[in-house]
Amino acid sequence: NKFKPGAVRDLIRQTLVNVLSDKTYSSENVAQWTREISEDVKSKLKDLTLDRYKFVVQVVIGEQRDEGVRMGCR
């Protein structure tokens, strides 16, 4: 099966809307939300039966305060 980025993008967008649509940023709840989103996206990706691919799901949630964002990853 060939990887279809459009389908995956829609899947991610739908998951984000389902989980975050009625929420307001709260630093106490962010860890739970990121875990919930990543697990939901991973399970939906497995349902696409893309056996040749290994998926890594990374979720970052931050507060928007009209400031720049710096992020590093190794």
C-alpha angles and dihedrals in degrees: 000000000000121000112251111198093189092059091047092048090053091047091052093045091050091050092050092050092048094050104034107028096099098031133104119207112274121168090210092060101039095090091054093046093050091049092048093048095047094048092047093049092047093051092048091049090053089053089060088068097224094160096173093061135075115207129213114190118198120182124190122181121185138168116260109227102154091266134119122264126223121193134175132190136180 
